[in-house]
Each structure stands twice: as C-alpha cells, then as structure tokens.
Amino acid sequence: MVRVAVVGVGVMGKNHVRVFQEMPEVELVAIVDKNQDLAEQIGRIHRVPAYFDYHEMVAREKPVAVSVAVPTQDHYEVVKDLLEEGCHVLVEKPIAATIEEAQNLVHLSAQLNRVFMVGHIERFNPAIIELKRRLSSGELGRVFQINARRLGPFPPRIRDVGVVMDLATHDLDIMRYLTGSEVVRVFAETRREVHSSREDLFIGTLRFANSTIGLLEINWLTPTKIRELYVTGERGMFLVNYITQDIYFFENAETNGSDWSALSLLRGVSEGSMMKYAIHKKEPLRSELEAFVSCVQGNGLCISNGYDAYVALALATALIESAYEGGVKEVSRDGPYRYATTESVSRGFETKSPALRTQ
C-alpha cells in the first residue's frame, strides 16, 4: 500500500481524491485545502483527515506520495516543499508559472531522487496511446502536419493563467510526444474577449526539426466543447476525438501501400476508405494516477515527466511572447527558450533518477 495525500481539492483535486480512493494499492491518508469548509466537506465524504496546512499534514501523516492540484502560481512553492520533505509528487499542469521555476523543480527532483510527474493527462488517453503505436509502426508514413482543435466555453474558475498555459500545453506536449521531434520556431496570435486579464483565443503554428508543421486552434469562446487532433501524412490522415476516445483513419487512396515519393509527382492525393478503430476505453486520470503510483513503487516508467512538462511550458511561453511582441520566435537549446539553461540542469535531465525515467 502506498500512502498518498492530495493537496488542493477543487475541481481537479476532487477527482484525484475519488480515483485514489478506488485504487486497491493506495491508502489515501489525508487531503489538504486552504478553504477550511471545502477541506472538511471532502474529508467527511471520503472519511480521511482534512488539513489546511500541507506542512502539518506531511509531519503527521507521512505520505509517501502527494498529488498537487493547487493554482498554477502556487505550484513551485508547494511542489518544492513537498519534494524537500521527502515526498514523491505529481502536480497538475502546467508544471509551474515560469520557465525558471520549472527548471528548478526538475533539477531538485533529480537531486533528491524523487519521482516527479506532471498531469499532462492526454498522454494517458487510450486514443492517443493507440495513435502513438500506429505512428511508431509507420502506418501513416512520413508525417506532414498535426492540427489540434481545443475549443469550449470559458471556465470561470481559471483566473491565474490564460488559454495558452491552461490548454495549449496539452497539445504542445502531445505533438512532441507523437512526432519525437523538437520545435525549432513558433508564431502565434491571441485575443482577449471574456477573461479579465489573459488571452482566451489563440492560434499558433510550430515548425519541428523533422519539418512537421503543427497548428493549434484553442479558445474559451466556443459554446460547445471540441477536443480533436488531426495527423496528416503520406498514407492519409488520423483523426482523434479526445472526448469520446475514438480514432479514425482516412486513407489516401493513391498510395494504397505504395511509396509516397514515387507517387507525389504523378497522382498526388485522393479520397480513399475510412476506418474507425476499436479502442478499449478508460478514464485517463485513472491511468495517470496508476502510472504515478507504479513509478513510486519502482515498477514503471514516468510517461509524463518533469522535463517534458518543462519543455511544454517553455514552448507556451515562446508562443505567448510571439503573440504579444509580434514575429516568429526561434526555439533551440541555445536560445531564449532553450530546454536547459545550465550544465547542471542538463546533467540533471540526463540522470537515471526515477524522477526522469521516460518512455
């Protein structure tokens, strides 16, 4: 049994509590929230001790692992303290409020040999797992473009970040995960219509080192929830619906198993058959928390690790600055959005620490 606590029991934190309570290998020992009434309410429902201070909770309950679902601006302080107090940590995305804070957390977790995961939950979506498998086996051939559409109504609970940090980080992480390539430059446009201080509409483009083009269309202004990903390549196009966990393949009839290079100048692209694949569906949060506990037990790979979350944050920062300053932003290991700014941090990323074990 792994002793687990949850810090922050708002919208996402409540779900963490629910899932942990359902896991036979987990003993949920405490929940923490600054809102005393909320903490006591959730504590009564799940019959676990409620605290208002996570330092006191750690001292008394001694959890091995802690799930953190507090506002983004508090991620750094809470995660840093918990790592230093001996806990393995999973924190909701984004990893932190700034690139520097993210660097420090990744480096600290490696130094302390702690498991450090970040809640990039889409990596655990069964449709994305199946898409990754099919892309890795070469079913699409060379990938030309990835297009993400993440649209929906405004969530009043989100005040400390805009739509780029809150939503685009999902797709930035997934695009790197699927392509296995790094971004070299970005460009973005944003607008603010209903949020009090942050952008709520975002259009972004990415250029990957392997020449794949990424397109992101994200907003809090659409009165229906849309979560879709399109991957276009030599042999056709995959479409993933994140919400329904469905995956479709639209065939380029001209290839029909043939080599793209021999056809590109002769016939081009034409419409072929469409196939919907059978997917074993599962709640992504359950898979994510199971993976976290497995990493803590030393039995698994940290699929959504601190380094990948750090890169997603760096890319989101570059896109925001592109939108506000205008113009293309170059992204490289030696530029302003580099993935590691010091040799010590770079060495930390390369350690064999469980905090940084990747798939």
ABEGO torsion letter per residue (X at the ends): XBBBBBBEABAAAAAAAAAAAABAABBBABBBBABAAAAAAAAAAAGBBBBABAAAAAAAAGBABBBBBBBAAAAAAAAAAAAAAGBBBBBBOBABABAAAAAAAAAAAAAAGBBBBBBBAAAABAAAAAAAAAAAAGAAEBBABBBBBBBEBBBAABAABBAAAAAAAAAAAAAAAAAGBBBABBBBBBBBAABAABBABBBBBBBBAAGBBBBBBBBAABABBBBBBBBBBAAEBBBBBAAAGBBBBBBBAAAGGBBAAAAAAAAEBBBBBBBBBBBBBBBAAAAAAAAAAAAAAGABBBABBAAAAAAAAAAAAAAAAAAAAEEBBBBBAABAABABABAAAAAAAABABAAABBX
